[in-house]
Structures are given as C-alpha cells and as structure tokens.
Amino acid sequence: VAAQNCRRRKLNAILNLEEDVCNLQTQKESLKKEHSQCRRSISQIKQKLNNLYCDIFSRLRDDQGKPLNPLQYILHCSSSGSVFIIPKHLVKSEQKHNSEEQKQK
C-alpha cells in the first residue's frame, strides 16, 4: 500500500510538472509575440522621430538663411520642455566631461 501511494504521488507530481511545462511554453510564446510587437512599435517610433527630426532641420536656417546641417547640429530638449539647437562638437565635449566625472565617483 505504501508503494502504491508513493507511485501515485510520483505520478501526480509528474502530471503537475507536465502541466507547468505546458503553461510555461504558452507563456513563452505569448511573451515572444509581445516582444515582437514592442520591437515593431519601437522601430515605428524611431522612424517617426527620425522623420520629425529631418522635417525640423529642413525648416531651420542660420543667420544667412542657409539650411542648418543636421550633421553639425543636434536638437536638445530640456526638462522644462524647451528645445535648443546645439553644435555637436559642444555635446561631445560635454559628454566626455560628464563621463570623466562619473568615473571619478
């Protein structure tokens, strides 16, 4: 009787584990689909942002009326919502300065 009870418990444990495996496989597939959708959404947002960036730079002009070169300038959004046009070389030197400060900490 003890052996039968042991075998029954073992079979129940195996069945529960098989059910868990099945549930986890279903969850994995669901997460894969969600991940794929998120990647597509991110890609679409990046494309829209790039289009917006190009549209903004196509409208910007310097003091002589020449279009600003998006390879030389970037748009910087402050926490207050203000947008600034900054030369890229200033941003690179600021990033170097900030990374050096972080290394020292």
Buried (B, 14 or more C-beta within 10 A) or exposed (E): EEEEEEEEEEEEEEEEEEEEEEEEEEEEEEEEEEEEEEEEEEEEEEEEEEEEEEEBBEEBEEEEEEEBEBEEBBBEEEEEEEEEEEEEEEEEEEEEEEEEEEEEE
